[in-house]
Amino acid sequence: MSAALDVLVCVKRVVDSTGEVVLTDDGQSVDGRYAGFTLSNHEECAIELAVQTATATGGSASVLTLGEPEAVDQLRSALAVGCTAATHVEADPGAFGPADVAREIAAVIRDHESAGRPHDLVLLGNDAADTGDFQVGIRLAHELGRPVVNGAATIAVEDGHVVAGVKGPDGRETYRVPLPAVVTVLEGGVEPRYPTVPGRMKAKKVEIEQRTPGTDPVGPNRRRLRLPPPQPSEVQVLGKGADAAAAVVDLFEQLGVVAR
């Protein structure tokens, strides 16, 4: 049996995309005022894998988010399905780019390790449902100096290694990397569990660790691109049947397709 692991899963409060998606006035993010908020499907699967791994190894699963005060709701959702501790870095997520988020997660992991609570395995969703950056997991692994596997559908822990199953272009691929490690999770490999009433009641009693960012964010540095207006087009009917042959030859000569 593998040694007990402390698994950290990182989540983000995102707009519920099951309804109509509306952008903010600046076009840089999704406006959730009329749609509500939730967790992305990737992250729901990451939570499930974190709880399964912690249970299988006799360890524990904890959850972390960087976001506005209301993001506590998403932490409570993870606590209701098996996570036992939560950390909230309170900040405006729109001001934080992928590098900023990775740096803040790394700071939490280092502080927890200094306090005697190392996170052996860190799971994240493959990408956030709102920005789709696909960067935080890789940047976090680089920041911590850990190996990383992207797009895992399943994971298992064997002899101090995490074994991740990834759907590749030619079929299933298996990666085996030493712990501690970072893995980003792609939905589809597991079925997320949903909170029960007792689970929700228990989650309300958990004291959430509150933090503020350690440094000022650089920002996402996104640029808004605009499509140019379509150019007007004109159609000239040259004729029909054999009567159009002369006009077609004249056109080919104008275009330089045939020599005069």
Secondary structure, 3 states (H helix, E strand, C coil): CCCCCEEEEEECCEECCCCCCEECCCCCCEECCCCCEECCHHHHHHHHHHHHHHHHHCCEEEEEEEECHHHHHHHHHHHCCCCCEEEEEECCHHHCCHHHHHHHHHHHHHHHHHCCCCCCEEEEECCCCCCCCCCHHHHHHHHHCCCEEEEEEEEEEECCEEEEEEEECCEEEEEEEECCEEEEECCCCCCCCCCCHHHHHHHHCCCCEEECCCCCCCCCCCCCCCCCCCCCCCCCCCCCHHHHHHHHHHHHHHHCCCCC
